C-alpha cells in the first residue's frame, strides 16, 4: 500500500487581473492562473503531477491518483 501525502494549494481571486491564482509552498514551482475556478482546477490536475515528478516526489512512471 502506498503512503498518502497531502499538499496544500492556495487558490485566490485576483480581482484586478480577473483570474483565479494557485500557488503552493509544498508543490515547488506551482504558480498558475485561470479565469474560472473550474478551469483552474482542471489545469492543476495536470500541473501538480508534473511538478511532483520534476521535484522527484513521484516516480516519472507514476500512474496513480493525485
N, C-alpha and C positions, 0 to 999 in steps of 0.2 A: 504494500500500500504506500502511495506517495504522500509525502508531507504537504500539507496545505500552507500557503502563505497568503497574507492579506497585505495588499498595497493600497495606501490611501491616495486618492486622486482628488485634488481640489478643482472644482468647476465653479466659475463665477461669471456673471453677466457684465460685460464691458459696454455700458450704455453709450459712451462716446464713439466707440467703434461699431456698435451694433452687432456684437458677436459674443458667443459663449467661449470662454478661455479655460483650458485644462492644463494644470501643472501638477508636479508631484516631487516631493523631496525623496521619495522611495524608489521611483522609477526614473533613474538618471537620464536626462536628455528630453524628458517629456515636456513639451510646450506646443500646444496646437489650439486651433480655434475653428468655430463653425457658426453659421447664422442661427441654428436651432439646436436645442439640447438633444434632439433625436439624431441630427447629423453629427453632432459631437460624439455621442455615444457610439455611433457606427464607426467613426474614424478611430476611436480608442480601441475598438475590438481588433483592429489591425496593427495599430501603432504600438500598443503595450507589449504584445508578444514579441514583436521585432526588437524593441528596446531591451526587453529582458534577455533575449538571446544575445544581442550585441554586448550587453553588460555581463554576459556569462552567468546569468542567474537561471537560465533554462538551456538545456542542450539544443544545438542547432536543429536536430531532427525531432524535437518535441511536437507531439500531435494532440495532446490532451486539452482539457478545458482551461480557460484562463478566467 
